[in-house]
Amino acid sequence: MPRVMRWITRDFRIQNHLVTEFLYADIARFLVLAVHPTRDAIAGGATSRWRTIRFMLETMKNDLARAILKQNVFYDWMFYQSNKESIMVIEPGINLIKGTFIENLNLCHEVLDFLFIMSKE
């Protein structure tokens, strides 16, 4: 488990209560919008945003909280404007799909199904 996730689960006691898993959705939204790592941080071995989001999705038991987390990660895809916004806003979602395709195919299918349903709405 990444060091940051150990800190989050310990301090917020997320593993002990299903209701507190809703905090993961807020943390994911913060990661997408506010945390934009530099190239040096990425090259230095920092935990990537998509891996943190994948960890959250893999450990969550509350289905509603999982859906809200996925919505928070992929919401900006629906309204992305390349001339006004940074690519870093949609990068965690792209890497989440790419990374889960290799490492966790079931989660990849779940995320792609969510995107398909969300795009139809």
Sequence and secondary structure as in RCSB ss.txt:
>XXXX:A:sequence
MPRVMRWITRDFRIQNHLVTEFLYADIARFLVLAVHPTRDAIAGGATSRWRTIRFMLETMKNDLARAILKQNVFY
DWMFYQSNKESIMVIEPGINLIKGTFIENLNLCHEVLDFLFIMSKE
>XXXX:A:secstr
  HHHHHHHHHHTTTT SGGGHHHHHHHHHHHHH    HHHHHTT   HHHHHHHHHHH   HHHHHHHHHHHHH
HHHT  TTTS GGGTHHHHHHHHHHHHH HHHHHHHHHHHHHHHH 
